[in-house]
Amino acid sequence: MANFSKSNVPQFSMDVYQNEYLPEGGREVNAIVTVTATGGGTTGGATAPAYPQGRGPSAAVALMVDCSGSMDYPPTKMRGARDATAAAIDTLRDGTHFAVIGGTHVAQEVYPGDGRLAVADRATREQAKQALRKLSAGGGTAIGSWLRLADRLLNSADVTIRHGILLTDGRNEHESPQDLRATLEACAGRFTCDARGVGTDWEVKEVTGIASALLGGADIVADPAHLAADFTRMMEAAMGKEVADVCLRVWTPVGTTIRFVKQVAPAVEDLTARRAEAGPRAGDYPTGSWGDESRDYHLCVEVPAAGLGQEMLAARVSLVVPQGDSSVQNLGAQGLVRAVWTDDMTASTSINPQVAHYTGQAELAHVIQKGLDLRKAGDFDGATAKLGRAVQLASVSGNADTAKLLAKVVDVVDAATGTVRLKTRVAEADEMTLETRSTKTVRVKK
């Protein structure tokens, strides 16, 4: 079993990339904020709480496995789900609290049961894998009930990291979209969750919506034989998380308006509507749990107009962990976004490379989703135009993975100009893979 502990505790650092120069009358300021967490050696960062030698942070994980009737069609899905869950259990770090939930139109505790969590060691891992034999297909699908049970179990433990892994093969047909949305709103901020769809009979927007609401990742596993490897990777990532509930705190001066805050790498996620007020002119934007990783955020603010030669602080960005008593743990990293008015046209019209790159990546995600929606609606001319633009953006930005996925949906005539033809026959798995992974981005080439 992998050892995820480190001799050094996590440190956070922040870098801001922008063109601070505005023309006379200019008001929009854009900046890319790069946040990096490392296990040590980062200068200028603040350390998160230390953990005993040989152990990682305390964690609880709930594995939610679809057991609806469709999981038996074909039977390889149910077998793949059992094998994948066993692989994830084997990846648990000793001392991790965990539970397995079987999901149909109701949620059932598969292991350990009685409304409690098990603590991972050699014996409980073996018991849990034996209990997986109880997993059998039959019944409907009400994903909200699975998430509510996971929430109760995960929050019964006094731990640092709370995480869910959810697998489904079908549509959420036995509860209303409003009920699922209410459940996601209730669970948001209480635990993070990765979601996976196996096969091709599930709804992409449902699975990606669950992951988005709970600050996790979503993906397709078209072939059940690949589930075990995917679950192992997800659990390894979960075991690598060290600090939970990290927020970007953005302070702006009087007269300045935040237009948006988006995560733009490793995937596009709009955080604007998730703002929680945090005192005068400050707001917190949730980013979930962190291990050793780096993420990029696009901040856009509108400042009051000012005269040539004037400058101002447009925003101050910091990292905090809100505490239950309304206090915060400040993680120390901070970035400043500036605005300077100039009559130098070269300076004021130059677009920062990072800002330009991620503006293109956000557009890429949007036009893929729009193009696929138009294709499904029968607007083939509109779909061709949008997916052609996507091919062009993927080519310019060097997003090779997305370019390969697009090539399975369109025939590329000229990537540079975005000239494409829709394929007459597209495998459902290929279309769903493109839609599910459309928000994944590539970083700026250094």
C-alpha positions as CSV (number, residue, x, y, z in Angstrom):
1,M,0.0,0.0,0.0
2,A,1.3,3.4,-0.9
3,N,2.7,5.7,1.8
4,F,1.4,9.2,1.4
5,S,2.9,10.7,4.5
6,K,5.7,13.3,4.3
7,S,8.4,14.6,6.6
8,N,7.4,18.2,5.8
9,V,4.0,19.7,6.2
10,P,2.2,21.4,3.3
11,Q,3.1,25.0,2.4
12,F,1.1,27.3,0.2
13,S,2.3,30.0,-2.2
14,M,0.6,32.3,-4.6
15,D,1.7,34.1,-7.9
16,V,-0.3,36.7,-9.8
17,Y,0.0,37.1,-13.6
18,Q,-1.6,40.2,-15.2
19,N,-1.1,43.3,-17.3
20,E,-1.8,46.0,-14.8
21,Y,-1.9,48.8,-17.4
22,L,-5.2,50.3,-18.5
23,P,-6.0,52.9,-21.1
24,E,-7.7,56.2,-20.1
25,G,-11.3,55.2,-19.1
26,G,-10.4,51.5,-18.8
27,R,-12.1,49.7,-16.0
28,E,-11.7,45.9,-16.5
29,V,-8.8,44.2,-14.8
30,N,-7.9,40.5,-15.4
31,A,-5.4,38.4,-13.5
32,I,-4.5,34.7,-13.3
33,V,-3.7,33.6,-9.7
34,T,-1.7,30.5,-9.4
35,V,-1.9,28.7,-6.0
36,T,0.6,26.0,-5.2
37,A,0.7,23.6,-2.3
38,T,3.8,21.6,-1.7
39,G,5.2,19.2,0.9
40,G,8.1,21.5,1.8
41,G,10.7,23.7,0.3
42,T,8.3,26.5,-0.8
43,T,9.5,29.9,0.3
44,G,7.1,32.5,1.4
45,G,4.3,30.1,2.2
46,A,2.6,29.4,5.5
47,T,2.5,25.9,6.8
48,A,-0.7,23.9,7.5
49,P,-1.0,21.8,10.7
50,A,1.7,19.2,11.2
51,Y,0.9,15.5,11.5
52,P,2.6,12.7,13.4
53,Q,5.6,11.0,11.7
54,G,4.4,8.1,9.4
55,R,0.8,9.3,9.2
56,G,-1.2,11.5,7.0
57,P,-4.1,13.8,8.0
58,S,-7.2,12.1,9.5
59,A,-9.6,11.2,6.8
60,A,-13.0,9.6,6.1
61,V,-14.1,8.2,2.8
62,A,-17.5,6.9,1.6
63,L,-17.7,4.7,-1.4
64,M,-21.1,4.8,-3.1
65,V,-21.7,2.0,-5.6
66,D,-24.7,1.9,-8.0
67,C,-26.6,-1.3,-7.4
68,S,-29.6,-0.5,-9.6
69,G,-31.0,-3.2,-11.9
70,S,-29.2,-1.9,-15.0
71,M,-25.8,-2.7,-13.4
72,D,-26.5,-6.3,-14.5
73,Y,-26.7,-5.3,-18.1
74,P,-24.1,-6.5,-19.0
75,P,-23.0,-8.4,-15.8
76,T,-19.4,-7.1,-16.3
77,K,-20.6,-3.7,-14.8
78,M,-21.4,-5.2,-11.4
79,R,-18.3,-7.3,-11.4
80,G,-16.2,-4.3,-12.4
81,A,-17.8,-2.2,-9.6
82,R,-17.0,-4.9,-7.0
83,D,-13.4,-5.2,-8.2
84,A,-13.0,-1.4,-8.3
85,T,-14.4,-0.9,-4.8
86,A,-12.0,-3.7,-3.6
87,A,-9.1,-1.9,-5.2
88,A,-10.1,1.4,-3.6
89,I,-10.3,-0.3,-0.2
90,D,-6.8,-1.7,-0.7
91,T,-5.5,1.8,-1.3
92,L,-6.9,3.2,2.0
93,R,-4.2,4.4,4.4
94,D,-4.2,2.7,7.8
95,G,-6.4,4.7,10.2
96,T,-8.7,6.1,7.5
97,H,-12.4,6.0,8.5
98,F,-14.5,4.4,5.7
99,A,-17.8,3.0,4.6
100,V,-19.3,1.3,1.6
101,I,-22.8,2.3,0.4
102,G,-25.0,0.3,-2.0
103,G,-27.2,2.7,-4.0
104,T,-30.5,2.0,-5.6
105,H,-33.8,4.0,-5.1
106,V,-32.7,3.8,-1.4
107,A,-29.2,3.9,0.1
108,Q,-28.0,0.8,2.1
109,E,-25.0,0.4,4.3
110,V,-22.9,-2.4,2.9
111,Y,-20.0,-2.1,5.4
112,P,-19.5,-1.7,8.3
113,G,-23.2,-0.9,9.0
114,D,-25.2,0.3,12.0
115,G,-24.6,4.0,11.1
116,R,-20.9,3.9,11.7
117,L,-17.6,4.0,9.9
118,A,-14.9,1.4,10.0
119,V,-11.2,2.3,10.6
120,A,-8.9,0.9,8.0
121,D,-6.4,-1.8,8.9
122,R,-5.6,-5.2,7.5
123,A,-8.6,-6.8,9.2
124,T,-11.2,-4.2,8.2
125,R,-10.0,-4.0,4.7
126,E,-10.5,-7.8,4.3
127,Q,-13.9,-7.7,6.0
128,A,-15.0,-4.9,3.7
129,K,-13.9,-6.8,0.6
130,Q,-15.8,-9.9,1.9
131,A,-18.9,-7.7,2.3
132,L,-18.7,-6.6,-1.3
133,R,-20.2,-10.0,-2.2
134,K,-23.5,-8.6,-0.9
135,L,-23.5,-6.1,-3.8
136,S,-26.1,-7.2,-6.3
137,A,-28.1,-5.4,-9.0
138,G,-31.8,-4.6,-8.4
139,G,-33.9,-1.5,-8.0
140,G,-34.0,2.0,-9.2
141,T,-31.7,5.1,-8.9
142,A,-32.0,7.9,-6.4
143,I,-28.5,9.4,-6.0
144,G,-29.6,12.0,-3.5
145,S,-30.3,9.3,-1.0
146,W,-26.8,7.9,-1.4
147,L,-25.3,11.3,-0.9
148,R,-27.4,12.0,2.2
149,L,-26.3,8.7,3.8
150,A,-22.6,9.5,2.9
151,D,-23.0,12.9,4.5
152,R,-24.3,11.4,7.8
153,L,-21.6,8.8,7.9
154,L,-18.7,11.1,7.0
155,N,-19.7,13.8,9.4
156,S,-19.9,11.3,12.3
157,A,-16.1,11.2,12.4
158,D,-13.9,14.0,13.8
159,V,-11.5,14.1,10.9
160,T,-9.7,16.6,8.7
161,I,-10.6,15.3,5.2
162,R,-14.1,14.0,4.2
163,H,-14.4,12.6,0.7
164,G,-16.9,10.5,-1.4
165,I,-16.4,8.4,-4.5
166,L,-19.7,7.8,-6.4
167,L,-20.3,5.4,-9.3
168,T,-23.4,5.2,-11.4
169,D,-24.4,3.6,-14.7
170,G,-27.8,5.3,-15.3
171,R,-30.0,8.3,-15.0
172,N,-31.3,9.5,-11.6
173,E,-34.9,8.4,-12.4
174,H,-36.3,7.9,-8.9
175,E,-36.1,11.4,-7.5
176,S,-36.7,14.8,-9.0
177,P,-34.0,17.1,-10.2
178,Q,-35.1,19.5,-7.5
179,D,-34.5,16.9,-4.8
180,L,-31.1,16.1,-6.1
181,R,-30.2,19.8,-6.3
182,A,-31.4,20.3,-2.7
183,T,-29.2,17.4,-1.5
184,L,-26.2,18.8,-3.3
185,E,-26.8,22.2,-1.7
186,A,-27.0,20.6,1.7
187,C,-23.9,18.6,1.2
188,A,-21.7,21.3,-0.4
189,G,-18.9,22.3,1.9
190,R,-19.4,19.2,4.1
191,F,-17.5,16.8,2.0
192,T,-15.9,16.6,-1.5
193,C,-16.9,13.9,-4.0
194,D,-15.6,12.4,-7.2
195,A,-18.2,11.0,-9.6
196,R,-17.9,8.4,-12.3
197,G,-20.3,7.1,-15.0
198,V,-19.7,3.6,-16.2
199,G,-21.0,2.5,-19.6
200,T,-23.0,4.9,-21.8
201,D,-26.5,5.0,-20.3
202,W,-26.0,7.7,-17.7
203,E,-26.6,11.5,-18.1
204,V,-23.3,13.5,-18.4
205,K,-24.8,16.7,-17.0
206,E,-26.0,14.8,-13.8
207,V,-22.6,13.3,-13.1
208,T,-20.6,16.4,-13.8
209,G,-23.1,18.5,-11.8
210,I,-22.6,16.3,-8.8
211,A,-18.8,16.6,-9.0
212,S,-19.0,20.3,-9.6
213,A,-21.3,21.0,-6.7
214,L,-19.1,18.9,-4.3
215,L,-15.7,20.2,-5.7
216,G,-14.6,16.9,-7.1
217,G,-13.8,15.4,-10.5
218,A,-16.0,13.7,-13.0
219,D,-15.1,11.2,-15.7
220,I,-16.5,8.4,-17.9
221,V,-15.3,4.8,-17.6
222,A,-16.9,3.3,-20.8
223,D,-15.4,-0.1,-20.2
224,P,-16.0,-1.7,-16.8
225,A,-12.7,-3.5,-17.0
226,H,-11.0,-0.1,-16.5
227,L,-12.9,0.7,-13.3
228,A,-10.4,-0.8,-10.8
229,A,-7.5,1.3,-12.2
230,D,-9.6,4.4,-12.1
231,F,-10.8,3.8,-8.5
232,T,-7.2,3.2,-7.4
233,R,-6.1,6.6,-8.9
234,M,-9.1,8.4,-7.2
235,M,-8.3,6.9,-3.8
236,E,-4.6,7.6,-4.1
237,A,-5.6,11.3,-4.8
238,A,-8.0,11.3,-1.9
239,M,-5.3,9.9,0.4
240,G,-2.9,12.6,-0.7
241,K,-5.2,15.4,0.4
242,E,-3.8,17.3,3.4
243,V,-5.7,20.5,4.0
244,A,-9.5,20.7,3.7
245,D,-12.0,23.5,3.1
246,V,-9.5,26.0,1.7
247,C,-11.1,29.2,0.3
248,L,-9.8,32.0,-1.9
249,R,-10.6,35.2,0.0
250,V,-10.9,38.2,-2.3
251,W,-10.9,41.7,-0.9
252,T,-11.7,44.6,-3.2
253,P,-11.7,48.4,-2.4
254,V,-14.8,50.6,-2.4
255,G,-16.3,51.0,-5.9
256,T,-14.7,47.8,-7.3
257,T,-17.0,45.0,-8.5
258,I,-16.0,41.4,-8.9
259,R,-17.2,40.2,-12.3
260,F,-16.1,36.6,-11.9
261,V,-13.8,34.1,-10.1
262,K,-13.1,30.9,-12.0
263,Q,-10.8,28.0,-11.5
264,V,-9.2,27.5,-15.0
265,A,-6.7,24.7,-14.3
266,P,-6.7,21.8,-14.1
267,A,-10.3,22.2,-15.2
268,V,-12.8,25.1,-15.7
269,E,-15.1,25.7,-12.7
270,D,-17.0,28.9,-12.2
271,L,-16.9,29.8,-8.5
272,T,-18.5,33.3,-8.8
273,A,-22.0,32.3,-7.4
274,R,-20.4,30.3,-4.5
275,R,-19.1,33.5,-2.8
276,A,-19.7,33.6,1.0
277,E,-19.4,37.1,2.5
278,A,-16.4,37.4,4.8
279,G,-16.5,40.9,6.2
280,P,-16.4,44.4,4.6
281,R,-15.7,44.1,0.9
282,A,-14.4,40.5,1.2
283,G,-15.7,37.2,0.0
284,D,-14.6,33.6,0.3
285,Y,-14.7,31.2,-2.7
286,P,-14.5,27.5,-1.9
287,T,-11.7,25.4,-3.5
288,G,-12.1,22.1,-1.5
289,S,-9.3,19.9,-0.3
290,W,-5.6,20.2,-1.3
291,G,-2.6,17.9,-1.5
292,D,0.6,18.5,-3.4
293,E,-0.8,20.3,-6.4
294,S,-1.1,23.6,-8.2
295,R,-4.2,25.3,-9.6
296,D,-4.9,28.4,-11.6
297,Y,-7.8,30.9,-11.0
298,H,-9.0,33.7,-13.3
299,L,-10.1,36.8,-11.4
300,C,-11.9,39.6,-13.3
301,V,-12.8,42.9,-11.5
302,E,-14.2,46.2,-12.6
303,V,-12.6,49.2,-11.0
304,P,-13.7,52.9,-10.9
305,A,-12.4,55.0,-13.8
306,A,-9.3,57.0,-12.9
307,G,-7.0,59.6,-14.6
308,L,-3.8,58.9,-16.4
309,G,-0.8,58.2,-14.1
310,Q,-3.0,57.0,-11.2
311,E,-2.8,53.5,-9.8
312,M,-4.7,51.5,-7.3
313,L,-4.9,48.1,-5.6
314,A,-7.7,46.4,-7.5
315,A,-7.9,43.3,-5.4
316,R,-6.1,41.4,-2.6
317,V,-6.3,37.6,-2.8
318,S,-5.4,35.3,0.2
319,L,-5.9,31.7,1.3
320,V,-8.0,30.9,4.4
321,V,-9.7,28.0,6.1
322,P,-12.9,29.1,7.8
323,Q,-13.4,27.7,11.3
324,G,-16.6,26.6,12.9
325,D,-16.4,29.5,15.4
326,S,-16.5,32.2,12.6
327,S,-12.7,32.6,12.9
328,V,-10.3,31.7,10.1
329,Q,-7.0,30.0,9.7
330,N,-4.9,32.2,7.4
331,L,-2.6,30.1,5.2
332,G,-0.3,33.0,4.7
333,A,-0.1,33.1,0.9
334,Q,-1.2,36.4,-0.6
335,G,-1.4,38.0,-4.1
336,L,-2.1,41.6,-5.1
337,V,-3.9,42.7,-8.3
338,R,-3.1,46.2,-9.5
339,A,-4.5,48.8,-11.9
340,V,-2.4,51.5,-13.5
341,W,-3.7,54.0,-16.0
342,T,-1.4,55.0,-18.8
343,D,-1.4,56.7,-22.2
344,D,1.2,54.1,-23.5
345,M,-0.9,52.2,-26.0
346,T,1.6,49.4,-26.3
347,A,1.5,48.8,-22.6
348,S,-2.3,49.1,-22.2
349,T,-3.3,46.9,-25.2
350,S,-0.9,44.1,-24.4
351,I,-2.7,41.0,-23.2
352,N,-1.0,38.9,-20.5
353,P,-0.1,35.5,-22.0
354,Q,-1.7,33.6,-19.0
355,V,-4.9,35.6,-19.2
356,A,-5.1,35.1,-23.0
357,H,-4.5,31.4,-22.7
358,Y,-7.1,30.7,-20.1
359,T,-9.7,32.9,-21.7
360,G,-9.3,30.6,-24.7
361,Q,-9.5,27.5,-22.6
362,A,-12.7,28.7,-21.0
363,E,-14.1,29.4,-24.4
364,L,-13.0,26.0,-25.6
365,A,-15.0,24.3,-22.8
366,H,-18.1,26.4,-23.6
367,V,-18.1,25.9,-27.4
368,I,-17.7,22.1,-27.0
369,Q,-20.7,21.9,-24.7
370,K,-22.7,24.2,-26.9
371,G,-21.7,22.3,-30.1
372,L,-22.7,18.9,-28.6
373,D,-26.0,20.4,-27.4
374,L,-26.7,21.7,-30.9
375,R,-25.8,18.4,-32.5
376,K,-28.2,16.6,-30.2
377,A,-30.9,19.1,-31.1
378,G,-30.4,18.5,-34.8
379,D,-28.8,21.9,-35.6
380,F,-25.9,20.5,-37.6
381,D,-24.8,23.8,-39.1
382,G,-24.6,25.4,-35.6
383,A,-22.9,22.3,-34.2
384,T,-20.3,22.4,-37.0
385,A,-19.5,26.1,-36.4
386,K,-19.1,25.6,-32.6
387,L,-17.1,22.4,-32.8
388,G,-14.9,23.9,-35.6
389,R,-14.1,26.8,-33.3
390,A,-13.3,24.2,-30.6
391,V,-10.8,22.5,-32.9
392,Q,-9.2,25.8,-33.7
393,L,-8.9,26.7,-30.0
394,A,-7.5,23.3,-29.0
395,S,-4.9,23.6,-31.8
396,V,-3.8,27.1,-30.8
397,S,-3.5,26.3,-27.1
398,G,-1.8,22.9,-27.5
399,N,-4.6,21.0,-25.8
400,A,-3.7,17.8,-27.6
401,D,-6.0,15.6,-25.4
402,T,-9.1,17.6,-26.3
403,A,-8.0,17.8,-29.9
404,K,-7.9,13.9,-30.0
405,L,-11.4,13.7,-28.5
406,L,-12.8,16.3,-31.0
407,A,-11.4,14.2,-33.9
408,K,-13.7,11.4,-32.9
409,V,-16.7,13.6,-33.4
410,V,-15.7,15.7,-36.4
411,D,-13.5,15.3,-39.4
412,V,-10.8,18.0,-39.2
413,V,-10.2,19.7,-42.6
414,D,-8.0,22.5,-41.3
415,A,-7.4,22.9,-37.6
416,A,-5.9,26.4,-37.9
417,T,-9.0,27.8,-39.4
418,G,-11.5,25.6,-37.6
419,T,-12.8,24.0,-40.8
420,V,-14.5,20.7,-39.9
421,R,-17.2,18.3,-41.0
422,L,-19.5,16.5,-38.5
423,K,-19.0,12.7,-38.6
424,T,-22.1,10.9,-39.7
425,R,-21.6,8.2,-37.2
426,V,-20.2,8.8,-33.7
427,A,-19.8,6.2,-31.0
428,E,-21.9,7.2,-28.0
429,A,-18.9,6.6,-25.7
430,D,-16.7,9.0,-27.8
431,E,-19.4,11.8,-27.6
432,M,-19.9,11.3,-23.9
433,T,-16.1,11.3,-23.2
434,L,-15.7,14.6,-25.1
435,E,-18.6,16.2,-23.1
436,T,-17.4,14.9,-19.8
437,R,-13.8,16.0,-20.3
438,S,-14.6,19.3,-22.1
439,T,-13.7,21.4,-19.0
440,K,-10.2,19.9,-18.6
441,T,-7.5,22.4,-19.6
442,V,-3.8,22.6,-20.3
443,R,-1.5,25.1,-18.6
444,V,0.5,27.8,-20.2
445,K,3.7,26.6,-21.8
446,K,6.6,28.2,-20.0
